């Protein structure tokens, strides 16, 4: 009995010592993080032309001016919103096209990147590194390079978002693929089915609901991204917002109308995609 008590005491002491070491390591890492954050903030503030602290008291000036002018010209907002609907449709077309093409490419990349499904083991690592590259490149940087090569318009924005979608969805799809049941694939292989047939008949029916769920979630992100890329000349409603804000006072009612359109659009897409994801995954209404 005393041996058991002694063993429990040693286990408890070891556990408490490990917990203390973990807390100490966490405290050190937190201190390092705070120090790096403070140093980075100081460097950024030093390079800021106006200075963060000097301009902090003016942080609410722009929203106040925008809301004040929008309230004064509230009767014009419905007409402004109708006028910007074509630009909004262009933004949605960019996002939809990028999501469709990006999803199709991500399906192929994910099947090649899944360790349990790839046709050859050596292909997994290069495909995964390619997807890492696509994710690492910010859409705005790719869009600027494509605008330089192709000129302004929606095509550079669509291509930039598509490349990022390849990497983001490809990684998510690959993780889903690796959790697929291998028995249907093995059964098809035993009767002589090729790799494409095994993927189409043994894997896709299992993982398609999760693929669609992730693709719908990505559509929400791509709508926001396509609006942001308009600021660098990629067309759509983002470009109109840049122009409206650039004019300053006198055009803030137009900026407010664009903000309202974007907010309503994102809310609608979020609600629709959430309902569809619930039906696909949980079968709820």
Backbone as CSV, one residue per row, in Angstrom:
resi,resn,N_x,N_y,N_z,CA_x,CA_y,CA_z,C_x,C_y,C_z
1,UNK,0.833,-1.210,0.000,0.000,0.000,0.000,0.865,1.256,0.000
2,UNK,1.932,1.176,0.794,2.832,2.323,0.851,3.522,2.560,-0.491
3,UNK,3.824,1.438,-1.222,4.446,1.578,-2.543,3.508,2.293,-3.512
4,UNK,2.227,1.904,-3.464,1.244,2.550,-4.341,1.132,4.024,-4.012
5,UNK,1.087,4.326,-2.711,1.004,5.733,-2.295,2.233,6.507,-2.740
6,UNK,3.398,5.863,-2.617,4.629,6.524,-3.044,4.654,6.771,-4.539
7,UNK,4.193,5.781,-5.318,4.136,5.958,-6.767,3.197,7.090,-7.152
8,UNK,2.034,7.143,-6.522,1.080,8.228,-6.819,1.666,9.583,-6.464
9,UNK,2.397,9.635,-5.357,3.016,10.902,-4.951,4.068,11.335,-5.965
10,UNK,4.873,10.364,-6.448,5.887,10.705,-7.453,5.245,11.170,-8.753
11,UNK,4.161,10.465,-9.167,3.461,10.853,-10.401,2.902,12.271,-10.273
12,UNK,2.305,12.530,-9.086,1.751,13.862,-8.863,2.845,14.927,-8.875
13,UNK,3.981,14.608,-8.246,5.092,15.567,-8.209,5.635,15.815,-9.615
14,UNK,5.779,14.726,-10.399,6.258,14.883,-11.784,5.286,15.728,-12.605
15,UNK,3.988,15.468,-12.403,2.988,16.236,-13.160,3.028,17.719,-12.794
16,UNK,3.127,18.000,-11.489,3.179,19.393,-11.055,4.440,20.082,-11.575
17,UNK,5.566,19.348,-11.589,6.814,19.926,-12.106,6.688,20.227,-13.597
18,UNK,6.085,19.269,-14.339,5.874,19.493,-15.767,4.949,20.679,-16.004
19,UNK,3.896,20.805,-15.187,2.973,21.936,-15.333,3.681,23.249,-15.062
20,UNK,4.573,23.272,-14.039,5.330,24.492,-13.744,6.253,24.852,-14.888
21,UNK,6.932,23.841,-15.461,7.813,24.112,-16.597,7.017,24.649,-17.782
22,UNK,5.829,24.092,-18.021,5.005,24.545,-19.138,4.546,25.984,-18.922
23,UNK,4.143,26.289,-17.663,3.735,27.665,-17.378,4.904,28.623,-17.538
24,UNK,6.093,28.195,-17.093,7.260,29.052,-17.254,7.594,29.302,-18.716
25,UNK,7.550,28.211,-19.522,7.824,28.358,-20.949,6.779,29.252,-21.616
26,UNK,5.515,29.094,-21.226,4.462,29.946,-21.780,4.691,31.408,-21.431
27,UNK,5.115,31.660,-20.190,5.373,33.045,-19.778,6.528,33.649,-20.570
28,UNK,7.590,32.842,-20.790,8.732,33.338,-21.572,8.317,33.654,-23.006
29,UNK,7.579,32.713,-23.624,7.138,32.935,-24.994,6.225,34.146,-25.085
30,UNK,5.347,34.337,-24.100,4.463,35.493,-24.099,5.253,36.790,-23.974
31,UNK,6.281,36.775,-23.115,7.111,37.968,-22.962,7.853,38.295,-24.255
32,UNK,8.383,37.242,-24.922,9.067,37.463,-26.197,8.099,38.015,-27.237
33,UNK,6.885,37.455,-27.291,5.884,37.927,-28.243,5.540,39.398,-28.001
34,UNK,5.331,39.765,-26.728,5.002,41.161,-26.412,6.164,42.075,-26.787
35,UNK,7.407,41.640,-26.522,8.573,42.465,-26.854,8.690,42.667,-28.367
36,UNK,8.498,41.571,-29.125,8.565,41.680,-30.591,7.444,42.569,-31.115
37,UNK,6.238,42.410,-30.552,5.111,43.231,-30.968,5.367,44.705,-30.683
38,UNK,5.914,45.000,-29.495,6.200,46.392,-29.144,7.278,46.972,-30.054
39,UNK,8.324,46.179,-30.342,9.389,46.661,-31.227,8.852,46.899,-32.635
40,UNK,8.013,45.963,-33.111,7.435,46.136,-34.441,6.529,47.349,-34.516
41,UNK,5.741,47.578,-33.446,4.879,48.754,-33.431,5.702,50.035,-33.436
42,UNK,6.784,50.033,-32.634,7.631,51.219,-32.609,8.245,51.514,-33.965
43,UNK,8.711,50.473,-34.661,9.299,50.658,-35.991,8.252,51.170,-36.977
44,UNK,7.048,50.554,-36.942,5.995,50.991,-37.862,5.587,52.433,-37.584
45,UNK,5.493,52.802,-36.299,5.103,54.166,-35.950,6.180,55.161,-36.368
46,UNK,7.466,54.753,-36.249,8.550,55.648,-36.645,8.548,55.900,-38.151
47,UNK,8.119,54.895,-38.923,8.110,55.046,-40.380,6.823,55.684,-40.888
48,UNK,5.834,55.827,-40.014,4.570,56.449,-40.402,4.770,57.955,-40.483
49,UNK,4.398,58.544,-41.608,4.654,59.972,-41.827,3.964,60.836,-40.784
50,UNK,2.743,60.467,-40.394,2.006,61.297,-39.452,2.249,60.935,-38.001
51,UNK,2.602,59.697,-37.742,2.748,59.250,-36.368,1.422,58.742,-35.835
52,UNK,1.465,57.554,-35.224,0.232,56.937,-34.737,-0.380,57.735,-33.594
53,UNK,0.434,58.063,-32.597,-0.122,58.733,-31.426,-0.595,60.141,-31.758
54,UNK,0.119,60.824,-32.677,-0.295,62.176,-33.036,-1.633,62.191,-33.770
55,UNK,-1.907,61.100,-34.527,-3.151,61.074,-35.293,-4.255,60.256,-34.673
56,UNK,-4.002,59.689,-33.476,-4.990,58.805,-32.871,-6.306,59.511,-32.577
57,UNK,-6.240,60.780,-32.178,-7.462,61.496,-31.829,-8.350,61.773,-33.044
58,UNK,-7.805,61.580,-34.263,-8.589,61.840,-35.478,-9.148,60.558,-36.099
59,UNK,-9.048,59.453,-35.365,-9.429,58.175,-35.960,-10.911,58.122,-36.314
60,UNK,-11.723,58.872,-35.619,-13.162,58.853,-35.907,-13.619,59.925,-36.860
61,UNK,-12.694,60.758,-37.387,-13.107,61.867,-38.250,-13.750,61.387,-39.547
62,UNK,-13.100,60.405,-40.199,-13.642,59.943,-41.485,-15.015,59.291,-41.329
63,UNK,-15.195,58.332,-40.379,-16.551,57.774,-40.219,-17.586,58.837,-39.886
64,UNK,-17.205,59.821,-39.059,-18.163,60.868,-38.699,-18.563,61.689,-39.927
65,UNK,-17.584,62.059,-40.749,-17.896,62.828,-41.955,-18.754,62.015,-42.918
66,UNK,-18.412,60.720,-43.067,-19.173,59.876,-43.991,-20.624,59.727,-43.538
67,UNK,-20.833,59.407,-42.260,-22.199,59.204,-41.768,-22.985,60.507,-41.774
68,UNK,-22.309,61.616,-41.468,-23.003,62.900,-41.459,-23.501,63.263,-42.851
69,UNK,-22.619,63.107,-43.857,-23.033,63.440,-45.225,-24.057,62.447,-45.744
70,UNK,-23.884,61.166,-45.415,-24.852,60.165,-45.864,-26.225,60.431,-45.253
71,UNK,-26.268,60.827,-43.975,-27.557,61.138,-43.344,-28.195,62.359,-43.972
72,UNK,-27.373,63.355,-44.311,-27.923,64.562,-44.920,-28.464,64.299,-46.328
73,UNK,-27.906,63.310,-47.007,-28.329,63.000,-48.379,-28.974,61.608,-48.444
74,UNK,-29.667,61.226,-47.384,-30.251,59.888,-47.323,-31.217,59.628,-48.466
75,UNK,-31.892,60.672,-48.938,-32.860,60.489,-50.026,-32.184,60.079,-51.330
76,UNK,-30.877,60.301,-51.436,-30.158,59.944,-52.661,-29.592,58.528,-52.623
77,UNK,-29.565,57.905,-51.449,-28.923,56.598,-51.324,-29.552,55.518,-52.197
78,UNK,-30.902,55.395,-52.268,-31.467,54.352,-53.140,-31.040,54.507,-54.601
79,UNK,-31.030,55.745,-55.096,-30.581,55.961,-56.475,-29.113,55.644,-56.661
80,UNK,-28.299,56.003,-55.669,-26.867,55.691,-55.733,-26.651,54.183,-55.750
81,UNK,-27.405,53.461,-54.927,-27.253,52.010,-54.873,-27.639,51.370,-56.200
82,UNK,-28.709,51.864,-56.821,-29.077,51.334,-58.146,-27.993,51.615,-59.170
83,UNK,-27.367,52.779,-59.075,-26.330,53.152,-60.042,-25.101,52.252,-59.926
84,UNK,-24.837,51.751,-58.728,-23.642,50.929,-58.528,-23.917,49.433,-58.634
85,UNK,-25.137,49.044,-58.946,-25.433,47.614,-59.097,-24.607,46.941,-60.195
86,UNK,-24.402,47.581,-61.378,-23.540,46.933,-62.399,-22.132,46.654,-61.891
87,UNK,-21.562,47.599,-61.113,-20.222,47.369,-60.564,-20.245,46.234,-59.554
88,UNK,-21.326,46.149,-58.770,-21.450,45.047,-57.823,-21.552,43.714,-58.557
89,UNK,-22.300,43.681,-59.656,-22.416,42.443,-60.431,-21.064,42.035,-61.006
90,UNK,-20.255,43.011,-61.401,-18.917,42.695,-61.907,-18.067,42.062,-60.793
91,UNK,-18.172,42.605,-59.575,-17.446,42.040,-58.444,-17.895,40.616,-58.161
92,UNK,-19.209,40.393,-58.195,-19.730,39.044,-57.947,-19.300,38.082,-59.056
93,UNK,-19.266,38.557,-60.294,-18.806,37.701,-61.396,-17.349,37.308,-61.216
94,UNK,-16.522,38.260,-60.768,-15.114,37.946,-60.502,-15.005,36.854,-59.448
95,UNK,-15.759,37.038,-58.347,-15.692,36.077,-57.245,-16.220,34.712,-57.661
96,UNK,-17.342,34.684,-58.369,-17.920,33.403,-58.788,-17.000,32.670,-59.763
97,UNK,-16.471,33.398,-60.740,-15.575,32.767,-61.719,-14.332,32.213,-61.036
98,UNK,-13.746,33.023,-60.151,-12.541,32.568,-59.449,-12.838,31.362,-58.570
99,UNK,-14.014,31.358,-57.931,-14.353,30.230,-57.057,-14.587,28.959,-57.855
100,UNK,-15.292,29.062,-58.984,-15.559,27.875,-59.805,-14.270,27.289,-60.374
101,UNK,-13.452,28.146,-60.972,-12.201,27.661,-61.564,-11.249,27.176,-60.471
102,UNK,-11.173,27.954,-59.373,-10.293,27.570,-58.278,-10.702,26.258,-57.635
103,UNK,-12.019,26.029,-57.510,-12.491,24.772,-56.932,-12.142,23.592,-57.829
104,UNK,-12.338,23.762,-59.127,-12.006,22.678,-60.057,-10.520,22.341,-59.995
105,UNK,-9.665,23.366,-59.975,-8.231,23.106,-59.869,-7.851,22.506,-58.531
106,UNK,-8.518,22.968,-57.459,-8.216,22.449,-56.122,-8.575,20.981,-55.999
107,UNK,-9.635,20.547,-56.685,-10.020,19.133,-56.659,-8.874,18.272,-57.196
108,UNK,-8.337,18.671,-58.337,-7.239,17.902,-58.947,-6.009,17.914,-58.047
109,UNK,-5.631,19.115,-57.572,-4.442,19.216,-56.726,-4.600,18.423,-55.434
110,UNK,-5.812,18.452,-54.860,-6.015,17.751,-53.583,-5.912,16.247,-53.734
111,UNK,-6.373,15.715,-54.849,-6.268,14.275,-55.068,-4.811,13.852,-55.263
112,UNK,-4.034,14.721,-55.884,-2.611,14.431,-56.068,-1.817,14.636,-54.780
113,UNK,-2.339,15.497,-53.878,-1.608,15.813,-52.654,-1.984,14.912,-51.487
114,UNK,-3.036,14.131,-51.608,-3.435,13.219,-50.527,-2.518,12.003,-50.533
115,UNK,-1.893,11.723,-49.403,-0.897,10.645,-49.338,-1.506,9.271,-49.601
116,UNK,-2.771,9.108,-49.257,-3.400,7.798,-49.437,-4.051,7.634,-50.803
117,UNK,-4.041,8.690,-51.624,-4.740,8.623,-52.903,-3.866,8.958,-54.106
118,UNK,-2.724,9.585,-53.889,-1.889,10.015,-55.013,-1.465,8.818,-55.864
119,UNK,-1.401,8.987,-57.190,-1.009,7.871,-58.053,0.428,7.426,-57.847
120,UNK,1.279,8.332,-57.303,2.675,7.981,-57.008,3.109,8.783,-55.787
121,UNK,3.892,8.157,-54.917,4.284,8.810,-53.685,5.121,10.061,-53.896
122,UNK,5.950,10.079,-54.946,6.857,11.199,-55.140,6.132,12.489,-55.524
123,UNK,4.893,12.392,-55.993,4.189,13.575,-56.487,3.567,14.388,-55.352
124,UNK,3.423,13.803,-54.177,2.717,14.473,-53.080,3.437,15.742,-52.635
125,UNK,4.728,15.632,-52.353,5.477,16.788,-51.831,5.528,17.952,-52.811
126,UNK,5.868,17.741,-54.109,5.850,18.885,-55.033,4.488,19.564,-55.136
127,UNK,3.411,18.783,-55.143,2.074,19.382,-55.242,1.753,20.177,-53.985
128,UNK,2.105,19.652,-52.832,1.859,20.384,-51.585,2.660,21.678,-51.528
129,UNK,3.904,21.659,-51.990,4.696,22.879,-51.993,4.123,23.890,-52.998
130,UNK,3.581,23.404,-54.111,2.949,24.300,-55.076,1.730,24.980,-54.452
131,UNK,0.936,24.225,-53.708,-0.220,24.816,-53.040,0.217,25.812,-51.965
132,UNK,1.318,25.510,-51.280,1.859,26.463,-50.303,2.230,27.778,-50.988
133,UNK,2.830,27.668,-52.174,3.210,28.872,-52.921,1.976,29.690,-53.300
134,UNK,0.938,29.035,-53.771,-0.288,29.742,-54.138,-0.895,30.458,-52.934
135,UNK,-0.848,29.815,-51.760,-1.409,30.440,-50.565,-0.535,31.574,-50.054
136,UNK,0.771,31.461,-50.247,1.695,32.460,-49.711,1.649,33.768,-50.480
137,UNK,1.267,33.703,-51.749,1.235,34.916,-52.568,-0.053,35.682,-52.297
138,UNK,0.019,36.902,-51.736,-1.196,37.680,-51.501,-1.888,38.034,-52.821
139,UNK,-3.213,38.000,-52.814,-3.953,38.294,-54.042,-3.599,39.659,-54.612
140,UNK,-3.390,40.645,-53.726,-3.150,42.002,-54.199,-1.807,42.106,-54.921
141,UNK,-0.805,41.331,-54.465,0.498,41.356,-55.135,0.395,40.715,-56.513
142,UNK,-0.281,39.569,-56.591,-0.477,38.900,-57.880,-1.291,39.782,-58.818
143,UNK,-2.328,40.420,-58.285,-3.166,41.287,-59.119,-2.362,42.456,-59.672
144,UNK,-1.506,43.057,-58.853,-0.686,44.181,-59.339,0.254,43.731,-60.455
145,UNK,0.859,42.546,-60.296,1.743,42.037,-61.348,0.956,41.765,-62.631
146,UNK,-0.254,41.203,-62.509,-1.052,40.901,-63.690,-1.598,42.163,-64.337
147,UNK,-1.933,43.170,-63.521,-2.390,44.440,-64.086,-1.273,45.085,-64.891
148,UNK,-0.039,44.979,-64.392,1.108,45.518,-65.134,1.257,44.815,-66.479
149,UNK,1.000,43.494,-66.491,1.176,42.717,-67.728,-0.041,42.785,-68.639
150,UNK,-1.234,42.748,-68.069,-2.458,42.619,-68.866,-3.288,43.888,-68.933
151,UNK,-2.979,44.858,-68.075,-3.808,46.056,-68.011,-4.900,45.897,-66.969
152,UNK,-5.557,47.000,-66.655,-6.597,46.983,-65.645,-7.832,46.247,-66.106
153,UNK,-8.720,45.931,-65.157,-9.946,45.230,-65.484,-10.172,44.036,-64.587
154,UNK,-11.260,43.324,-64.822,-11.609,42.207,-63.937,-10.766,40.952,-64.118
155,UNK,-10.149,40.763,-65.296,-9.413,39.521,-65.549,-8.228,39.345,-64.595
156,UNK,-7.379,40.356,-64.387,-6.291,40.165,-63.408,-6.789,39.820,-62.017
157,UNK,-7.888,40.452,-61.592,-8.440,40.143,-60.266,-8.919,38.699,-60.200
158,UNK,-9.604,38.256,-61.238,-10.108,36.883,-61.258,-8.960,35.872,-61.219
159,UNK,-7.904,36.127,-61.988,-6.762,35.213,-62.002,-6.045,35.194,-60.653
160,UNK,-5.878,36.359,-60.049,-5.193,36.425,-58.756,-5.968,35.665,-57.681
161,UNK,-7.280,35.854,-57.641,-8.095,35.157,-56.643,-8.139,33.664,-56.939
162,UNK,-8.155,33.296,-58.218,-8.167,31.881,-58.586,-6.918,31.173,-58.085
163,UNK,-5.757,31.791,-58.261,-4.508,31.168,-57.808,-4.523,30.951,-56.302
164,UNK,-4.996,31.954,-55.565,-5.047,31.797,-54.117,-6.056,30.718,-53.724
165,UNK,-7.154,30.623,-54.469,-8.160,29.596,-54.193,-7.602,28.203,-54.452
166,UNK,-6.769,28.049,-55.485,-6.103,26.766,-55.720,-5.417,26.283,-54.440
167,UNK,-4.605,27.158,-53.845,-3.827,26.766,-52.677,-4.668,26.562,-51.436
168,UNK,-5.624,27.488,-51.190,-6.417,27.408,-49.961,-7.358,26.208,-49.978
169,UNK,-8.146,26.070,-51.047,-9.073,24.947,-51.115,-8.344,23.623,-51.331
170,UNK,-7.239,23.653,-52.077,-6.490,22.420,-52.301,-6.030,21.790,-50.996
171,UNK,-5.552,22.610,-50.047,-5.108,22.084,-48.754,-6.292,21.511,-47.973
172,UNK,-7.410,22.254,-47.949,-8.582,21.773,-47.216,-9.133,20.488,-47.829
173,UNK,-9.210,20.467,-49.161,-9.720,19.272,-49.834,-8.813,18.074,-49.574
174,UNK,-7.483,18.296,-49.579,-6.544,17.192,-49.365,-6.742,16.579,-47.978
175,UNK,-6.983,17.413,-46.964,-7.222,16.888,-45.621,-8.503,16.076,-45.570
176,UNK,-9.538,16.526,-46.294,-10.777,15.752,-46.365,-10.526,14.420,-47.061
177,UNK,-9.766,14.462,-48.146,-9.493,13.241,-48.919,-8.774,12.190,-48.084
178,UNK,-7.854,12.637,-47.239,-7.064,11.680,-46.462,-7.901,10.975,-45.401
179,UNK,-9.072,11.529,-45.100,-9.974,10.886,-44.137,-11.045,10.034,-44.812
180,UNK,-10.990,9.919,-46.131,-11.983,9.114,-46.851,-11.749,7.623,-46.591
181,UNK,-12.828,6.868,-46.641,-12.762,5.416,-46.439,-12.037,4.780,-47.625
182,UNK,-11.020,3.982,-47.337,-10.211,3.380,-48.407,-10.842,2.124,-48.996
183,UNK,-11.850,1.561,-48.367,-12.404,0.287,-48.847,-13.001,0.388,-50.249
184,UNK,-13.792,1.423,-50.577,-14.304,1.501,-51.954,-13.186,1.623,-52.991
185,UNK,-12.127,2.360,-52.643,-11.003,2.513,-53.574,-10.302,1.171,-53.770
186,UNK,-10.105,0.437,-52.686,-9.461,-0.876,-52.792,-10.325,-1.857,-53.578
187,UNK,-11.632,-1.782,-53.389,-12.529,-2.660,-54.142,-12.465,-2.386,-55.629
188,UNK,-12.449,-1.110,-56.006,-12.351,-0.752,-57.425,-11.005,-1.172,-58.002
189,UNK,-9.941,-1.004,-57.206,-8.614,-1.406,-57.692,-8.552,-2.906,-57.924
190,UNK,-9.265,-3.677,-57.092,-9.214,-5.136,-57.220,-9.869,-5.633,-58.498
191,UNK,-10.765,-4.830,-59.088,-11.411,-5.241,-60.339,-10.792,-4.555,-61.554
192,UNK,-9.644,-3.907,-61.342,-8.905,-3.339,-62.452,-9.221,-1.908,-62.808
193,UNK,-9.912,-1.156,-61.951,-10.228,0.236,-62.247,-8.965,1.084,-62.224
194,UNK,-8.894,2.063,-63.135,-7.760,2.976,-63.176,-7.846,4.024,-62.081
195,UNK,-6.793,4.859,-61.976,-6.744,5.852,-60.902,-7.892,6.843,-61.014
196,UNK,-8.151,7.338,-62.207,-9.237,8.308,-62.389,-10.576,7.678,-62.008
197,UNK,-10.792,6.437,-62.410,-12.047,5.757,-62.063,-12.167,5.557,-60.558
198,UNK,-11.057,5.208,-59.901,-11.100,5.020,-58.450,-11.439,6.323,-57.738
199,UNK,-10.872,7.422,-58.234,-11.155,8.713,-57.612,-12.609,9.124,-57.852
200,UNK,-13.072,8.971,-59.098,-14.420,9.430,-59.454,-15.510,8.606,-58.782
201,UNK,-15.291,7.302,-58.659,-16.342,6.418,-58.142,-16.172,6.057,-56.673
202,UNK,-14.921,6.072,-56.182,-14.683,5.635,-54.814,-14.459,6.755,-53.816
203,UNK,-13.966,7.916,-54.291,-13.617,9.002,-53.375,-14.593,10.173,-53.472
204,UNK,-14.851,10.637,-54.690,-15.668,11.840,-54.865,-17.045,11.722,-54.195
205,UNK,-17.779,10.605,-54.328,-19.078,10.537,-53.643,-18.977,10.695,-52.126
206,UNK,-17.848,10.287,-51.543,-17.686,10.420,-50.088,-17.410,11.858,-49.662
207,UNK,-16.578,12.551,-50.423,-16.056,13.843,-49.971,-16.758,15.040,-50.610
208,UNK,-17.613,14.831,-51.604,-18.242,15.944,-52.314,-18.997,16.904,-51.392
209,UNK,-19.766,16.426,-50.393,-20.453,17.390,-49.507,-19.493,18.319,-48.775
210,UNK,-18.380,17.782,-48.281,-17.400,18.642,-47.608,-16.721,19.584,-48.589
211,UNK,-16.437,19.103,-49.788,-15.883,19.982,-50.808,-16.803,21.165,-51.075
212,UNK,-18.083,20.886,-51.269,-19.036,21.956,-51.549,-19.137,22.926,-50.379
213,UNK,-19.090,22.406,-49.169,-19.149,23.268,-47.990,-17.975,24.230,-47.956
214,UNK,-16.766,23.716,-48.179,-15.580,24.572,-48.185,-15.620,25.557,-49.359
215,UNK,-16.124,25.128,-50.517,-16.192,26.017,-51.677,-17.149,27.174,-51.416
216,UNK,-18.279,26.912,-50.766,-19.217,27.984,-50.432,-18.598,28.963,-49.438
217,UNK,-17.866,28.429,-48.484,-17.184,29.312,-47.532,-16.138,30.173,-48.243
218,UNK,-15.464,29.558,-49.210,-14.444,30.301,-49.951,-15.073,31.389,-50.819
219,UNK,-16.285,31.159,-51.308,-16.974,32.171,-52.103,-17.159,33.456,-51.308
220,UNK,-17.506,33.348,-50.037,-17.653,34.536,-49.199,-16.332,35.312,-49.141
221,UNK,-15.228,34.582,-48.957,-13.917,35.232,-48.877,-13.570,35.889,-50.207
222,UNK,-13.886,35.235,-51.313,-13.527,35.761,-52.624,-14.322,37.007,-52.977
223,UNK,-15.562,37.114,-52.491,-16.332,38.344,-52.732,-15.628,39.527,-52.072
224,UNK,-15.190,39.341,-50.845,-14.468,40.415,-50.149,-13.155,40.730,-50.865
225,UNK,-12.449,39.692,-51.285,-11.167,39.900,-51.954,-11.341,40.642,-53.267
226,UNK,-12.377,40.297,-54.032,-12.593,40.971,-55.320,-12.950,42.440,-55.120
227,UNK,-13.650,42.759,-54.024,-13.951,44.161,-53.730,-12.673,44.920,-53.362
228,UNK,-11.805,44.275,-52.586,-10.557,44.929,-52.184,-9.650,45.167,-53.386
229,UNK,-9.590,44.203,-54.298,-8.700,44.336,-55.461,-9.127,45.473,-56.376
230,UNK,-10.384,45.905,-56.283,-10.799,47.065,-57.062,-10.007,48.311,-56.738
231,UNK,-9.447,48.374,-55.521,-8.662,49.539,-55.125,-7.362,49.654,-55.913
232,UNK,-6.887,48.567,-56.502,-5.637,48.623,-57.262,-5.913,48.605,-58.768
233,UNK,-7.150,48.905,-59.170,-7.465,49.016,-60.587,-7.977,47.751,-61.215
234,UNK,-8.479,46.814,-60.397,-8.956,45.547,-60.938,-10.453,45.566,-61.239
235,UNK,-11.070,46.710,-61.224,-12.474,46.828,-61.603,-13.417,46.452,-60.480
236,UNK,-14.708,46.452,-60.811,-15.712,46.093,-59.840,-16.064,47.226,-58.904
237,UNK,-16.811,46.893,-57.878,-17.305,47.926,-56.972,-16.192,48.509,-56.105
238,UNK,-15.098,47.771,-55.932,-13.977,48.308,-55.177,-13.377,49.532,-55.842
239,UNK,-13.309,49.517,-57.166,-12.792,50.683,-57.891,-13.710,51.882,-57.701
240,UNK,-15.026,51.642,-57.761,-15.979,52.735,-57.550,-15.865,53.293,-56.140
241,UNK,-15.624,52.424,-55.165,-15.452,52.892,-53.792,-14.184,53.736,-53.663
242,UNK,-13.122,53.320,-54.324,-11.881,54.099,-54.298,-12.108,55.498,-54.872
243,UNK,-12.841,55.573,-55.987,-13.113,56.869,-56.603,-13.960,57.736,-55.678
244,UNK,-15.002,57.139,-55.080,-15.892,57.899,-54.206,-15.142,58.438,-52.989
245,UNK,-14.296,57.612,-52.380,-13.538,58.065,-51.216,-12.494,59.090,-51.628
246,UNK,-11.899,58.885,-52.816,-10.875,59.809,-53.287,-11.386,61.220,-53.499
247,UNK,-12.654,61.350,-53.878,-13.222,62.682,-54.076,-13.426,63.412,-52.752
248,UNK,-13.575,62.667,-51.667,-13.727,63.288,-50.354,-15.118,63.846,-50.138
249,UNK,-15.195,64.907,-49.356,-16.474,65.526,-49.037,-17.226,65.891,-50.308
250,UNK,-18.501,65.612,-50.292,-19.327,65.831,-51.474,-19.663,64.541,-52.190
251,UNK,-18.876,63.479,-51.946,-19.152,62.180,-52.560,-19.274,61.078,-51.527
252,UNK,-19.325,61.432,-50.259,-19.405,60.413,-49.231,-20.752,59.703,-49.223
253,UNK,-21.772,60.330,-49.808,-23.042,59.615,-49.927,-22.896,58.418,-50.863
254,UNK,-22.080,58.593,-51.935,-21.814,57.472,-52.840,-21.027,56.374,-52.139
255,UNK,-20.038,56.781,-51.322,-19.265,55.784,-50.570,-20.170,55.027,-49.604
256,UNK,-21.087,55.728,-48.949,-22.011,55.079,-48.028,-22.909,54.090,-48.761
257,UNK,-23.389,54.468,-49.959,-24.235,53.563,-50.746,-23.471,52.291,-51.112
258,UNK,-22.191,52.426,-51.454,-21.380,51.256,-51.804,-21.161,50.375,-50.571
259,UNK,-20.885,50.999,-49.431,-20.720,50.224,-48.198,-21.984,49.425,-47.882
260,UNK,-23.135,50.051,-48.055,-24.400,49.368,-47.781,-24.583,48.193,-48.736
261,UNK,-24.301,48.401,-50.015,-24.421,47.320,-50.995,-23.520,46.147,-50.636
262,UNK,-22.276,46.450,-50.294,-21.337,45.383,-49.941,-21.790,44.642,-48.688
263,UNK,-22.234,45.389,-47.694,-22.674,44.761,-46.449,-23.859,43.833,-46.701
264,UNK,-24.857,44.319,-47.430,-26.041,43.507,-47.703,-25.666,42.273,-48.517
265,UNK,-24.801,42.441,-49.514,-24.391,41.320,-50.357,-23.677,40.245,-49.554
266,UNK,-22.750,40.666,-48.702,-21.993,39.694,-47.915,-22.899,38.981,-46.912
267,UNK,-23.836,39.713,-46.313,-24.768,39.083,-45.374,-25.631,38.045,-46.089
268,UNK,-26.135,38.402,-47.285,-26.982,37.465,-48.035,-26.192,36.215,-48.424
269,UNK,-24.983,36.410,-48.935,-24.155,35.260,-49.320,-23.839,34.406,-48.098
270,UNK,-23.526,35.050,-46.976,-23.208,34.313,-45.757,-24.399,33.476,-45.300
271,UNK,-25.598,34.055,-45.324,-26.784,33.320,-44.877,-27.114,32.163,-45.820
272,UNK,-27.063,32.425,-47.131,-27.373,31.374,-48.100,-26.365,30.230,-48.026
273,UNK,-25.086,30.576,-47.969,-24.060,29.529,-47.926,-24.126,28.748,-46.611
274,UNK,-24.455,29.435,-45.506,-24.570,28.729,-44.233,-25.706,27.714,-44.272
275,UNK,-26.836,28.107,-44.850,-27.968,27.182,-44.957,-27.628,25.994,-45.852
276,UNK,-26.947,26.282,-46.964,-26.571,25.196,-47.870,-25.580,24.251,-47.202
277,UNK,-24.613,24.809,-46.454,-23.637,23.954,-45.766,-24.329,23.084,-44.722
278,UNK,-25.308,23.672,-44.018,-26.035,22.877,-43.020,-26.785,21.712,-43.679
279,UNK,-27.379,21.981,-44.820,-28.111,20.915,-45.510,-27.156,19.845,-46.017
280,UNK,-25.998,20.267,-46.505,-25.063,19.297,-47.061,-24.446,18.413,-45.976
281,UNK,-24.093,19.020,-44.832,-23.346,18.279,-43.807,-24.272,17.638,-42.782
282,UNK,-25.253,18.403,-42.284,-26.080,17.886,-41.200,-27.489,17.548,-41.630
283,UNK,-27.862,17.935,-42.845,-29.195,17.635,-43.330,-30.280,18.470,-42.686
284,UNK,-29.904,19.631,-42.105,-30.896,20.493,-41.489,-31.434,21.479,-42.487
285,UNK,-32.581,22.101,-42.139,-33.186,23.066,-43.051,-32.568,24.426,-42.880
